Amino acid sequence: STISEKLVATKTFLSKLQIVQDLINYDNEFFTGKLTNPFWNELSASNPFVHDIAALNRNENNKYLSILKEKPYLFSKVSSNRDSLVSSGDELDIDCLLRKTSARRSARSKSVSDFLDIVDNRRFNPRKTTPQKPIASDMTWLQNDREAYKMAWLSHRQLTRSCLDLEAMSHSPGWAQTQATDIHVVCKLNHEGGSVQLPDSDINIHVPVGHVLPGEFQEVGLKAILNPPSSFNNEMSSTVSPLIELTLSNLNTREAIFLEVKVAAKVKNDPLSQVMSDIVCFFSLNKEGPFKKLENCYTYQDTIQVKLTDLSYVMYAVMAVQANKIQPPATNVWDYVHRTVSVGIYGPKHIHPSFTAVFTVFGHNYIPGKLTICDIKKGGKNMPPVVFQLWGKHTFLLEKPQDLNISLVSCDPDFEVKMEDQSKNIKEEELKTGEMVRQQFLFSMLGCKEMHFFVFLVQIKVSKSSQVTQFHVTTPDPAPKLSGIINRPKRLQNCKEIKSEPWLLIPTVKYPKFQDKALSVKTYGVALKTVLRQNKIDYLLEYFKGDTIALLGEDKVKAIGQTKIKEWYVGVLRKKIGLVHCKNIKVISKEQAMDTADSEITTRNLVEQIALPFKKLTYIYSVVLSTVSESLYDWRALAEVLGYSHMSLDDFNEAHADKESERVAHVVKRMKEDCHANKKKRLFLYELIVALLKIDCQGLVARLTQDTIILTSAVKLGKYWRELAEKLARLTKHQIEAYEVPHQGKHGAVALEMMWKPAYDFLYTWAAHYGDSYRDVLQDLQSALDKMKNPVTKHWRELTGTLILVNCMEVLRASAFSKMEEKE
């Protein structure tokens, strides 16, 4: 029997070796074989991926190598143990659920995007990938090993797809976007009940305690169908939610369940609207109907909760606003409600030299993270359905259905929107249907420059009014190269990036405890001359010859002094933080310093001083609120440093008690109200930044710093932004005009008071190229402003103050937060 087993093992090994050799040989012969293949043209015409490779190879020699030839075992490697998020309430591992769904997909339906995800995970998690055994061509011996059989089938499938050259395919718009897109969630609950939420939505199922008997389970499934039934969209009613599919596994129940949905409308407060209209729920056991109106509904503003008693294995529900009667001057049900319209911008997973962005209007609040697009065309031919990713979304109020004009404008001179696609219209009748409405915009790259992400402006104009809504969208990165991460500019590779533990995307974060103690300084400077200024300049220190100045780091800041641009150290003297000219001091070590009493400062005083620029910076409250609420994961930590340690969960109303982000937002709003009530002594943004620094949210502080500096700089510059654009990005007159076109008035010119808008668009786009390198953004902006003919920074010094802030973060963290606590 031993000899027999060895013979079988030898045969298996030889079979595995042969399949690998076949892969390599097939790959070598593919491109030469295509020249004599009579079906090649038909194949390439129906396959967009092969079509691009075929077109490329007609003009060039085979300069690309197949990925299978370079790394024949690449597709046999899988990643595992990925970190995942746990949803609140039901402890459902959404990421794991979706990953298992993807793993169950048959090998022949796996897309190149799936393989790229494997490559990305392998690149960033090298220890988490384990090579699998080579696959044999004879798969009958694997019939009892499901996983091995699956991998063998996948390898066999690669024999027909070994021509896939990912490097070449990355130049094709919409390449390899063939994943499934239906987003649904399934959760298993016991007799204690719980809540299930559809990911990225405000659709929830609440299962009460005792819904099923002890020892039994209930599997609850939720799915959103984007196009609701058309029969409910007419003059008397309008759908305000997607069609919701609800599934149950156990009908042996004792309690009803509750469906809660936040809808895209709210009945107006006037008596007529309150009497004439209502938000209702229509229910059916079949997708096509018939639907019946449920009476067990409770509505509060834009949220409706429905009690479901007539349970079935599969159920369907849709929310609609319904009018009892249309009484003039009202013309349809829209006149009785405040109706919101949600839009999403979708595009490929990675951008390419030419790609399509899809503007999508939804008649409800649910904007999925992925969307299948079936009507993409290339070269006059219909492309296969592709899956696009959500790039950006926006919601705005629309009082009544009317024509909309949509325009997309690239804020980057390297990209443009195709001329015939720059402006498109959505008709009033399309909005009334309640279904998705899509418009495609084709982007293309100018010239043969290196690919990079960019920002574009989306503008929505209501045809019968002056209402204009606009927002910015940032594209994803270009397709990754398999050889490594995309090369970034050298000046960004070595930059110091601000990192902060609270930025980790995990449900709970333990924020460190701030310690008010003497700042630990390692380097000092001795003044070589006396510097006293008749006209005081903010953020610049004054000192006498022989003074010992504590230096907060060895990095230098470039900024304008009285007349010239100089290099400065950040220093402390007589409890004041500021800049000291590098040439005016001799740098010494801590051991060499004789008397340091005048250069001592506490961590509390440091935080309060480096945040001073925020007393004079311009900000948009809604942006600050959303940024902070989405980035903090413990409302108690924020409340404590803001002086609201007495707050408890009882202080939140029902609207703020569900999500941590809503609780954080409630705390911020409370602080805003208190500051507004005492304007003379309290400033909102200053106190918020101080609080964030005290819980070590330096990444969030850096982000808010950049956002407020860009906005304030745009306001300060006004019409002089054109000079700055020429210095920073060498924009031509035509490119500058492109930034101003969206903001022109009736007479074709931008009003002086509106000139900050194109300035902001330009600065936002310019800063986006730096990624997370906040310090470089601030320093380069400071240098460019200093070099203008009439530098605004001579009298506006807050940008210099923020440079001091970001240069002090490292020494602040080292002194104010216990390392022992972090280890615990």
PyMOL commands that set and color helices and strands:
alter all, ss='L'
color gray80, all
select helices_A, chain A and resi 2-36+40-46+48-59+67-70+74-76+94-104+107-109+112-124+126-128+140-142+146-158+166-169+230-232+271-276+333-336+419-421+428-432+490-493+501-503+582-584+597-599+603-610+612-615+621-631+635-641+649-651+654-656+660-677+684-694+698-729+733-743+752-754+756-768+774-786+792-794+798-816+819-823
alter helices_A, ss='H'
color red, helices_A
select strands_A, chain A and resi 77-79+129-131+184-189+194-197+203-207+218-225+237-239+243-248+257-262+265-267+277-284+292-293+297-300+303-308+314-323+337-347+354-362+370-373+377-378+381-382+386-397+404-410+415-417+423-426+437-445+455-462+468-474+523-527+548-551+557-560+565-573+576-581+585-589
alter strands_A, ss='S'
color yellow, strands_A
deselect
rebuild
show_as cartoon
